[in-house]
Amino acid sequence: MTDQAVDIGGAKVSAKGQRPAVGSAPTEGQFLGRTRELKELRADIARAGLDTLSGRKAPRARVLLIAGKPGSGRTALAEELAAQVAESYPDGVLRARLTEPDGTPVPIERTARELLTALDRPTPPGAAADDLSEAVREALATRRALLLLDDAADAGQVDALLPDTPECLVVAVSGGPLTGIADVRPCTLGGLDTKSALELLDRFTGSVRITVDPLAAEGLVELCAGQPAALVLAGGWLAARPQSAVADLAKQLRTDGEEGSPLARVFRLTYASLPTTAARILRLLSLAPAGLVDPHTASALAGCSVGAARATLDDFAGLGLVRPVESPLPQYEVPGCLLPLLRALTDTHDRPAELQLARARMLERTVRLLVSCRAITETDSSPAREKLAGMPRALRFPNPRAAADWLRIRQPALLASARLAVADGELDTLARRLMGALVRALVAHVGTRAAAPELYGIHRLVLDVAERRNLPREKAAALLNLADLDAQTGRTTEALARYRAALDAGREANDPYATGRAMESVGGAHQELGDYDRAADWYGRALAERLARDERVDAARLYGRIAAAHTYAGRYGEALRNWRAAVTGHRRNDDVAAQARALSELARVQEYAGRPEESLRTCQEAVEWARRADDARLQAALQLRLADTLDRLGDPAAARMHRGAAERMLGDELPEGVMAMEQGANAYEIRSASAED
């Protein structure tokens, strides 16, 4: 988060008596200063609002605003307030960051998804921002929770997520006022009080250097304007130089002049003291996605070894230039208040071509890690084993669990990498490889259904690149993937439009697979919308394509889909003809299970058509084929259908016998009916990027 614990002042540092080693940053623990601000904020929670004073019940949650410049400790203060009042909000504290490290506002849709995930609520892929924010408000309507919204860019971001209940509390962190939100309680931060600022320096330097020259220490606090981020950098500089006095640092800052903010002046001094290689690594951290960096990212950006990058990041943490993130894996966060300073340095010291090369190296390393992450799940595959064996040891995961943990921890940064790569516009080949590898890794470790919201966003990025680069085959693939997710979440009309667009793109690319897949999907969308005539027509077009290419398995399946459409429309004659064609096709393909299922559907339609004797014979034949296919569930379902048919034919004794057989097969797990195998969702996948990896 922006201005997290590195923005001490309102910051958390190690408990007294647990002084960090020289050159290392204090660990989090005791909160310093801001006593007056905390008291006022807590009083504001209990204070009557305008609605209460006017005799009306408050319709929405109270909003407390902590305003201040980056580096003022605003986020740390918000976290401390949340910790102090958490017991009053038994449904927990929810956190969301509303601005990217580069200053771009986070879309409300993404923030709402994160909050719904934290609330264990579904997040339908592709849902509109309004629907998702409404779902957040509904989820919080019956809860007593605290919502911490960090780094809000404007009032609209906060208003969209504001719970419709006074039982909740919203603590917003921003750089200025949130005009437009009624009855907001602002708390504007300045510098730390002198006592707290000196105690913060003490955590880095030890008490001796502070007590031997208290005037110099107070002068240093004044030069830093009491700003926590500046004090942290000053403390880091002193901790790295145990022989230097506080007065030495104060003198250098005075010599530097008054140009820029206190934070900028201390940062310039710290940066100037770094070795050339470390200074370059620090500048390049401004390219880290989402402000999160691990040793691999730093290694790729700088072109150095992973070990050297890890050691340099640890040194930066000791200087207060990065903040270690609590994680099973080494991970660090670049403070948001330092990012503008780092970008200014890259603009001055690094050529655009060098920065682009660093981005390319970072993306290439990320792709290779994602390939390794997925390959570890395919140890039974010889190509996968060979691919793993050919990778450097630093890129290999010891086991699937380690790979899954890495993917989970790094997922925010990985998704940010994809967004930044697409926005860059000049690294589209790497961006496509990255997104393809990320999709495959998520599917391998998380599963298609669980990862659907993330996959939807990735496919939209793929579509952006495909349209920008005029890549019709990838455009068709992205549109099909997006349409499938739309269809799964009930947005059938939107899915139909995308399937039609995918058909056009497939034809432009002369891709028979995408074309046939799109035709079949258009038919499925029409069937879902209840337009069975159009559904049968589109299935027929897809069937013609399959027959022309002698794709017998898909042709047999499509006969079944055409038959299903005719069945829904009540055209039982056409349905019976196509189910017989499906049975014949599956028999020729030697697919015993599919043949049994097709026979069961044929029996169903015969029953609908008023031919119970034929249905009985067909169903008996289907039971035999299901037995040969060793499909117990299908056998049991068919036994139940036989029982129902026998009841209608006036043979209850035989019906009881078949029901008993079904019960013996499955016990309490009796199916509700024969699975609708031919009407099911598309069973095919199109990859959204090249299969190079």
C-alpha positions in Angstrom: 0.0 0.0 0.0 1.1 3.6 -0.5 2.9 5.0 2.5 2.7 1.8 4.4 5.0 1.2 7.4 7.9 2.9 5.6 5.9 6.1 6.0 6.3 5.9 9.7 4.7 8.7 11.5 2.0 7.2 12.1 4.3 4.2 11.5 5.0 0.9 13.2 8.6 0.1 14.2 10.2 -2.4 16.5 9.3 -2.5 20.1 11.6 -0.7 22.5 14.7 -2.7 23.4 14.6 -4.7 20.1 16.9 -2.4 18.1 17.7 -3.6 14.6 21.2 -4.4 13.5 23.1 -1.6 11.9 22.1 -1.2 8.2 18.7 -2.9 8.6 15.3 -1.4 8.9 13.4 -1.7 12.1 10.7 -4.4 12.2 7.1 -3.4 12.6 5.6 -3.3 16.1 5.0 -0.2 18.2 3.2 2.8 16.6 4.8 6.2 17.1 3.1 9.5 17.5 -0.2 10.8 16.2 -1.8 10.7 19.6 -3.9 13.8 19.0 -5.0 12.6 15.5 -6.0 9.2 16.8 -8.0 10.8 19.6 -9.8 13.1 17.2 -10.6 10.3 14.8 -11.9 8.0 17.5 -14.1 10.8 18.8 -15.4 11.5 15.2 -16.6 7.9 15.1 -19.0 8.4 18.0 -19.9 12.0 17.2 -23.5 12.5 15.9 -23.7 13.1 12.2 -25.8 15.7 10.3 -28.6 13.2 9.7 -28.8 12.4 13.4 -28.9 16.0 14.4 -31.7 16.6 12.0 -33.7 13.7 13.4 -33.1 11.3 10.4 -31.5 7.9 10.6 -28.1 7.9 8.9 -28.6 6.0 5.6 -24.9 5.2 4.9 -21.7 4.4 6.7 -19.7 7.2 8.3 -16.6 8.3 6.4 -13.4 9.4 8.1 -10.8 11.0 5.9 -7.1 10.9 6.6 -5.5 13.4 4.2 -1.9 14.1 3.7 1.0 14.1 1.2 2.7 10.8 0.3 5.2 10.1 2.9 3.2 11.7 5.7 2.3 8.3 7.3 -1.4 8.6 6.3 -1.8 4.9 5.6 0.1 3.8 8.7 -2.2 6.1 10.7 -5.3 4.5 9.1 -4.0 1.0 9.9 -3.4 2.0 13.5 -6.9 3.4 13.8 -8.3 0.2 12.3 -6.3 -1.9 14.8 -7.6 0.2 17.7 -11.3 0.0 16.8 -11.3 -3.4 15.2 -13.1 -5.0 18.2 -16.1 -2.8 17.5 -16.4 -4.2 14.0 -16.8 -8.0 14.5 -17.2 -8.7 10.7 -13.6 -7.6 10.2 -11.5 -5.0 8.4 -11.5 -4.9 4.6 -8.7 -3.2 2.7 -8.5 -1.9 -0.8 -6.0 0.3 -2.6 -7.6 2.8 -5.0 -4.6 4.1 -7.0 -1.9 2.3 -8.9 1.7 3.1 -7.9 2.0 5.2 -11.1 -0.9 7.3 -10.0 -3.6 5.7 -12.2 -6.9 5.2 -10.4 -7.8 1.6 -10.0 -11.0 0.7 -11.8 -14.0 0.3 -9.4 -14.7 -3.1 -11.0 -11.3 -4.4 -9.9 -11.6 -3.0 -6.4 -15.1 -4.4 -6.0 -13.8 -7.8 -7.1 -11.1 -7.8 -4.4 -13.6 -6.8 -1.7 -16.1 -9.5 -2.8 -13.4 -12.1 -2.7 -12.4 -11.0 0.8 -16.1 -11.4 1.7 -16.3 -14.9 0.2 -18.9 -13.6 -2.3 -19.0 -14.7 -6.0 -17.3 -12.4 -8.5 -18.9 -13.2 -11.9 -16.3 -12.7 -14.7 -17.1 -9.8 -16.9 -19.8 -8.3 -14.6 -20.2 -4.5 -14.9 -18.6 -2.2 -12.3 -22.1 -1.0 -11.2 -23.3 -4.6 -10.6 -20.1 -5.4 -8.6 -20.2 -2.3 -6.4 -23.9 -3.0 -5.7 -22.9 -6.5 -4.7 -20.3 -5.1 -2.3 -22.9 -2.8 -0.7 -25.4 -5.7 -0.5 -22.8 -7.9 1.2 -22.0 -5.2 3.7 -25.6 -4.2 4.4 -26.0 -6.8 7.1 -22.5 -6.6 8.5 -20.6 -4.5 11.0 -17.3 -4.0 9.2 -14.6 -1.4 8.8 -13.6 -0.6 5.2 -10.1 0.9 4.7 -9.8 2.6 1.3 -6.2 3.6 0.7 -5.0 6.3 -1.6 -8.3 7.4 -3.0 -7.9 9.5 -6.1 -11.4 11.1 -5.9 -14.7 11.0 -4.1 -16.3 8.8 -6.8 -14.1 5.8 -6.0 -15.2 6.0 -2.3 -18.8 6.7 -3.0 -19.2 3.7 -5.3 -18.2 1.4 -2.4 -19.8 3.2 0.5 -22.0 0.7 2.5 -25.6 1.5 2.8 -25.6 1.0 6.6 -24.5 3.2 9.5 -23.2 0.0 11.2 -20.1 0.1 9.0 -17.2 2.6 9.1 -15.2 3.8 6.1 -11.6 5.1 6.7 -10.4 6.7 3.5 -6.8 7.8 2.8 -6.3 10.6 0.2 -4.1 13.4 -0.8 -6.9 16.0 -0.4 -10.6 16.5 0.3 -13.3 14.2 -0.9 -15.7 16.8 -2.1 -19.1 15.3 -2.8 -19.3 12.8 0.1 -21.7 14.1 2.8 -20.6 14.5 6.4 -17.0 13.3 5.8 -14.7 13.8 8.8 -11.3 15.0 7.6 -8.0 14.7 9.5 -5.1 16.4 7.8 -1.6 15.3 8.6 1.5 17.4 9.1 4.8 16.3 10.5 5.4 14.2 13.6 5.9 15.9 16.9 9.5 16.3 17.9 9.5 13.6 20.6 8.0 10.9 18.3 10.4 11.9 15.5 13.4 11.6 17.8 12.2 8.2 19.0 11.9 7.1 15.4 15.5 8.1 14.7 16.5 6.3 17.9 15.1 3.1 16.4 17.7 3.3 13.6 20.7 4.9 15.3 20.5 3.9 18.9 20.0 6.4 21.7 23.6 7.4 22.1 23.9 9.5 19.0 20.6 11.2 19.8 21.4 12.0 23.4 25.0 13.2 22.9 23.8 16.0 20.6 20.1 16.6 21.1 20.2 20.0 19.4 21.6 18.4 16.2 18.9 15.7 16.4 16.1 18.3 16.8 17.6 20.2 13.9 17.6 17.1 11.7 13.9 16.6 12.6 13.3 20.2 11.6 15.1 19.7 8.3 12.9 16.7 7.6 9.8 18.7 8.5 8.9 15.9 10.8 7.9 13.9 7.7 8.0 10.1 8.6 9.3 9.0 5.2 12.1 11.5 5.2 13.0 10.6 8.8 13.1 6.9 7.9 15.6 7.6 5.1 17.6 9.8 7.4 17.6 7.0 10.0 18.7 4.5 7.4 21.5 6.7 6.3 22.8 7.0 9.9 22.3 3.3 10.6 24.5 2.5 7.6 27.2 4.8 9.0 27.7 4.1 12.7 30.8 6.4 12.8 28.8 9.4 11.6 27.2 11.9 14.0 23.7 13.2 13.6 25.2 16.6 13.1 27.1 15.3 10.0 23.9 14.4 8.3 22.2 17.7 9.3 25.2 19.6 7.8 25.0 17.7 4.5 21.3 18.4 4.2 21.9 22.1 4.8 24.6 22.1 2.3 22.3 20.5 -0.3 20.1 23.6 -0.2 16.4 23.9 0.0 15.4 22.7 -3.4 12.6 20.2 -3.3 10.7 18.7 -0.4 12.5 17.4 2.7 11.9 13.8 1.4 13.5 14.7 -1.9 16.6 16.2 -0.2 17.2 13.2 2.0 16.5 10.8 -0.8 19.1 12.6 -3.0 21.7 12.3 -0.3 20.9 8.6 0.2 21.0 7.9 -3.6 24.2 9.8 -4.0 25.9 7.5 -1.5 25.0 4.3 -3.3 27.5 2.4 -5.5 26.9 2.8 -9.2 25.3 -0.7 -9.7 23.0 -0.3 -6.7 22.0 3.1 -7.8 21.0 1.7 -11.2 19.0 -1.1 -9.6 17.2 1.4 -7.4 16.2 3.5 -10.4 14.9 0.5 -12.3 12.7 -0.5 -9.4 10.3 2.2 -10.7 9.5 -0.3 -13.5 8.3 -3.0 -11.0 4.7 -3.9 -11.6 2.3 -2.7 -8.8 5.3 -1.5 -7.0 6.1 -5.1 -5.9 9.5 -6.5 -6.5 11.2 -9.8 -5.7 14.8 -10.9 -6.3 13.9 -12.3 -9.7 12.3 -9.1 -10.9 15.2 -7.0 -9.7 17.6 -9.5 -11.2 15.9 -9.3 -14.6 15.6 -5.5 -14.5 19.3 -5.0 -13.7 20.7 -8.0 -15.6 22.5 -9.3 -12.5 22.3 -12.6 -10.6 19.3 -13.4 -8.3 21.6 -13.7 -5.3 23.1 -10.2 -6.0 19.6 -8.8 -6.5 18.4 -10.3 -3.2 21.4 -8.8 -1.3 20.9 -5.4 -2.8 17.2 -5.4 -1.9 18.0 -6.3 1.7 20.5 -3.3 1.7 17.7 -1.1 0.3 15.4 -2.3 3.1 17.9 -1.3 5.7 18.1 2.2 4.1 14.3 2.5 4.1 14.2 2.6 0.3 12.0 -0.5 0.1 9.8 -2.2 2.6 9.8 -6.0 3.1 6.4 -7.5 2.6 5.2 -10.2 5.0 5.3 -13.2 2.7 6.7 -16.8 2.6 8.8 -15.7 -0.3 11.2 -12.7 -0.4 9.1 -9.8 -1.6 9.5 -6.0 -1.2 7.4 -3.0 -1.9 8.6 0.3 -3.3 7.0 3.1 -1.2 4.6 5.1 -3.3 6.2 8.4 -2.1 9.6 7.4 -3.6 8.3 6.3 -7.1 8.1 9.8 -8.6 11.7 10.5 -7.4 12.8 7.2 -9.0 11.1 8.0 -12.3 12.7 11.4 -12.4 16.1 9.7 -12.0 15.4 7.2 -14.8 14.4 10.1 -17.1 17.7 11.8 -16.3 20.1 8.8 -16.2 18.7 6.1 -18.4 18.0 6.1 -22.2 14.6 5.0 -23.3 16.1 2.1 -25.1 17.8 0.9 -21.9 14.5 1.1 -20.0 12.7 -0.8 -22.7 15.4 -3.5 -22.6 15.0 -3.7 -18.9 11.2 -4.2 -19.3 11.8 -6.8 -21.9 14.2 -8.8 -19.6 11.6 -8.6 -16.8 8.8 -9.8 -19.0 11.0 -12.6 -20.4 12.0 -13.8 -16.9 8.3 -13.7 -15.8 7.3 -15.8 -18.8 10.0 -18.4 -18.0 8.9 -18.5 -14.3 5.3 -19.0 -15.4 6.3 -21.8 -17.8 8.2 -23.5 -15.0 5.2 -22.9 -12.6 2.9 -24.8 -15.0 5.5 -27.5 -16.1 6.0 -28.7 -12.5 2.3 -29.8 -12.5 3.0 -32.0 -15.6 5.7 -34.3 -14.3 4.2 -37.3 -16.0 4.8 -35.6 -19.4 8.2 -36.3 -21.0 8.3 -32.9 -22.8 7.5 -31.1 -19.6 10.3 -33.0 -17.7 12.7 -32.1 -20.5 11.6 -28.4 -20.4 12.2 -28.3 -16.6 15.5 -30.0 -16.9 16.7 -27.5 -19.4 15.9 -24.5 -17.2 18.4 -22.9 -14.9 18.2 -24.0 -11.3 17.1 -20.5 -10.2 14.0 -20.8 -12.4 12.8 -24.2 -11.1 10.3 -24.9 -8.4 11.0 -27.8 -6.0 7.4 -29.1 -6.1 3.9 -28.2 -7.3 3.0 -26.7 -3.8 5.9 -24.2 -4.0 4.9 -23.2 -7.5 1.3 -22.7 -6.4 2.4 -20.6 -3.5 4.6 -18.4 -5.8 1.7 -18.0 -8.2 -0.7 -17.0 -5.4 1.7 -14.5 -3.8 2.9 -13.0 -7.0 -0.6 -12.9 -8.7 -1.2 -9.2 -8.1 2.2 -8.3 -9.7 1.7 -10.8 -12.5 -1.7 -9.3 -13.5 -0.2 -5.9 -13.2 2.7 -7.0 -15.5 0.2 -8.1 -18.1 -1.7 -4.8 -17.9 1.5 -2.7 -18.1 2.9 -4.8 -21.0 -0.2 -4.3 -23.1 -0.4 -0.6 -22.2 3.3 -0.2 -23.3 2.4 -1.1 -26.9 5.9 -1.8 -28.0 6.4 -5.2 -26.4 3.3 -6.9 -27.8 5.1 -10.2 -28.6 6.3 -10.6 -25.1 3.0 -9.4 -23.8 1.2 -12.2 -25.7 3.6 -14.8 -24.5 3.2 -13.5 -20.9 -0.6 -13.7 -21.1 -0.6 -17.1 -22.6 1.8 -18.4 -19.9 -0.3 -16.8 -17.2 -3.5 -18.3 -18.4 -2.0 -21.8 -18.5 -0.4 -21.4 -15.1 -3.7 -20.2 -13.5 -5.7 -23.0 -15.1 -3.1 -25.6 -14.0 -3.0 -24.5 -10.4 -6.3 -22.7 -9.7 -8.7 -24.2 -12.3 -10.7 -22.6 -15.1 -13.8 -21.9 -13.0 -12.0 -20.5 -9.9 -9.7 -18.3 -12.1 -12.5 -17.1 -14.4 -12.5 -13.5 -13.2 -8.8 -13.2 -13.7 -9.0 -15.0 -17.0 -11.7 -12.7 -18.2 -9.4 -9.7 -17.7 -6.5 -11.4 -19.4 -8.6 -12.3 -22.4 -9.7 -8.7 -22.7 -6.0 -7.7 -22.8 -5.3 -10.3 -25.5 -8.2 -8.9 -27.5 -6.7 -5.4 -27.2 -3.4 -6.5 -28.5 -4.9 -8.6 -31.3 -7.0 -5.6 -32.5 -4.0 -3.3 -32.3 -1.7 -5.7 -34.2 -4.4 -6.9 -36.6 -4.1 -10.5 -35.5 -7.4 -12.1 -36.6 -6.6 -15.6 -35.3 -5.8 -14.4 -31.8 -8.8 -12.0 -32.0 -11.1 -14.9 -32.7 -9.6 -16.9 -29.8 -9.9 -14.0 -27.3 -13.5 -13.4 -28.4 -14.4 -17.0 -28.0 -12.9 -17.2 -24.6 -14.7 -14.0 -23.5 -18.0 -15.2 -25.0 -17.7 -18.5 -23.2 -17.3 -16.7 -19.8 -20.2 -14.4 -20.7 -22.4 -17.4 -21.5 -21.4 -19.1 -18.2 -22.5 -16.1 -16.2 -25.9 -15.7 -17.9 -24.9 -12.8 -20.3 -26.1 -14.7 -23.3 -26.9 -11.7 -25.5 -23.4 -10.3 -25.0 -22.0 -13.8 -25.6 -23.9 -14.1 -28.9 -22.5 -10.8 -30.2 -18.9 -11.9 -29.3 -19.4 -15.3 -30.9 -20.5 -13.6 -34.2 -17.5 -11.3 -34.0 -15.3 -14.4 -33.4 -16.8 -16.0 -36.5 -15.9 -13.0 -38.6 -12.3 -13.0 -37.2 -12.0 -16.7 -37.8 -13.0 -16.3 -41.4 -10.6 -13.5 -41.9 -7.8 -15.6 -40.4 -9.0 -18.6 -42.5 -9.0 -20.7 -39.3 -11.4 -23.6 -39.8 -11.3 -24.6 -36.1 -12.2 -21.1 -34.9 -14.9 -20.8 -37.6 -16.5 -24.1 -36.8 -16.3 -23.4 -33.0 -17.9 -20.0 -33.4 -20.7 -21.4 -35.6 -21.5 -24.0 -33.0 -21.3 -21.5 -30.2 -23.7 -19.1 -32.0 -26.1 -22.0 -32.3 -25.7 -22.6 -28.5 -26.4 -19.0 -27.7 -29.6 -19.0 -29.8 -30.7 -22.2 -28.1 -30.1 -20.6 -24.7 -32.2 -17.6 -25.8 -35.0 -19.9 -26.9 -34.6 -19.3 -30.7 -34.5 -23.0 -31.6 -34.9 -22.5 -35.4 -31.8 -20.3 -35.5 -30.0 -22.7 -33.2 -30.7 -25.7 -35.5 -29.7 -23.7 -38.5 -26.3 -22.6 -37.0 -25.6 -26.1 -35.7 -26.3 -27.3 -39.3 -23.8 -24.8 -40.7 -21.2 -26.0 -38.2 -22.0 -29.7 -39.1 -21.4 -28.9 -42.8 -18.0 -27.6 -41.9 -17.1 -30.6 -39.9 -18.3 -33.1 -42.5 -16.4 -31.2 -45.2 -13.2 -31.7 -43.2 -14.1 -35.3 -42.3 -14.1 -34.5 -38.5 -16.3 -37.4 -37.6 -16.2 -37.1 -33.8 -17.4 -33.5 -33.9 -19.9 -34.3 -36.6 -21.5 -37.0 -34.4 -21.7 -34.6 -31.5 -23.3 -31.9 -33.7 -26.0 -34.2 -34.8 -26.9 -34.5 -31.2 -27.0 -30.7 -30.7 -29.2 -30.3 -33.8 -31.5 -33.0 -32.4 -31.7 -31.2 -29.0 -32.7 -28.0 -30.7 -35.5 -29.7 -32.6 -36.6 -31.5 -29.4 -37.0 -28.1 -27.6 -39.0 -26.8 -30.6 -41.3 -29.9 -30.5 -40.2 -31.2 -33.9 -39.8 -34.8 -32.7 -39.5 -36.3 -36.2 -36.4 -34.1 -37.0 -35.1 -34.8 -33.5 -35.4 -38.6 -33.9 -33.6 -38.5 -37.3 -30.7 -36.5 -36.0 -30.4 -38.6 -32.8 -30.2 -41.7 -35.0 -27.5 -40.0 -37.1 -25.6 -39.2 -33.8 -25.9 -42.9 -32.7 -24.5 -44.1 -36.0 -21.7 -41.6 -35.9 -20.6 -42.5 -32.4 -20.8 -46.2 -33.3 -18.5 -45.6 -36.3 -16.1 -43.7 -34.1 -16.1 -46.7 -31.6 -17.2 -44.3 -28.8 -19.3 -46.7 -26.7 -20.1 -44.2 -23.9 -21.2 -41.5 -26.3 -23.3 -44.1 -28.2 -25.1 -45.1 -25.0 -25.8 -41.5 -24.1 -27.2 -40.8 -27.6 -29.4 -43.8 -27.4 -30.7 -42.6 -24.0 -31.6 -39.2 -25.6 -33.2 -41.0 -28.5 -35.4 -43.0 -26.1 -36.3 -39.7 -24.3 -37.6 -38.2 -27.6 -39.4 -41.4 -28.6 -41.3 -41.1 -25.3 -42.1 -37.4 -25.9 -43.3 -38.4 -29.4 -45.8 -40.9 -27.8 -43.9 -44.1 -28.7 -43.4 -45.8 -25.3 -42.8 -49.3 -26.7 -40.0 -48.0 -29.0 -38.6 -45.9 -26.1 -38.5 -49.0 -23.9 -36.6 -51.0 -26.5 -34.2 -48.1 -27.2 -33.6 -47.6 -23.5 -32.9 -51.2 -22.9 -30.3 -51.0 -25.7 -28.8 -47.9 -24.1 -28.5 -49.8 -20.8 -26.5 -52.5 -22.5 -24.1 -50.0 -24.2 -23.7 -48.1 -20.9 -22.8 -51.4 -19.2 -20.2 -52.0 -21.9 -18.9 -48.5 -21.3 -18.7 -49.2 -17.6 -20.6 -46.0 -16.8 -22.5 -46.7 -13.6 -24.2 -43.3 -13.3 -25.6 -43.6 -16.8 -26.7 -47.1 -16.2 -28.5 -46.0 -13.0 -30.2 -43.1 -14.8 -31.3 -45.3 -17.6 -32.7 -47.8 -15.1 -34.8 -45.0 -13.6 -36.0 -44.0 -17.1 -36.9 -47.6 -17.8 -38.9 -47.7 -14.5 -40.8 -44.5 -15.5 -41.6 -45.9 -18.9 -42.7 -49.2 -17.5 -45.0 -47.4 -15.0 -46.7 -45.6 -17.9 -47.0 -48.9 -19.8 -48.7 -50.5 -16.8 -46.0 -52.8 -15.4 -45.2 -51.5 -11.9 -43.5 -54.7 -10.8 -40.9 -54.4 -13.6 -40.6 -50.7 -12.7 -39.8 -51.5 -9.1 -37.2 -54.0 -10.2 -35.4 -51.3 -12.3 -35.6 -48.7 -9.6 -34.1 -51.2 -7.2 -31.2 -51.9 -9.6 -30.5 -48.1 -9.8 -30.5 -47.9 -6.0 -28.0 -50.8 -5.7 -25.7 -49.1 -8.2 -25.5 -45.7 -6.6 -27.1 -46.0 -3.2 -28.1 -42.5 -1.9 -26.4 -40.8 -4.8 -29.3 -41.2 -7.3 -29.0 -38.9 -10.3 -32.0 -36.7 -11.1 -31.9 -37.8 -14.7 -29.7 -38.7 -17.6 -27.0 -36.1 -18.0 -27.6 -33.7 -20.8 -24.5 -34.7 -22.6 -25.3 -33.3 -26.0 -26.7 -30.0 -24.8 -23.7 -29.2 -22.6 -21.3 -26.4 -22.8 -18.5 -26.4 -25.4 -15.8 -28.8 -24.4 -13.1 -27.2 -26.4 -10.5 -24.6 -25.5 -8.7 -22.1 -27.7 -5.4 -20.8 -26.4 -5.2 -17.0 -26.4 -1.6 -16.8 -27.4 0.9 -18.8 -29.4 2.0 -22.2 -28.1 5.7 -21.4 -28.2 6.0 -22.1 -24.5 
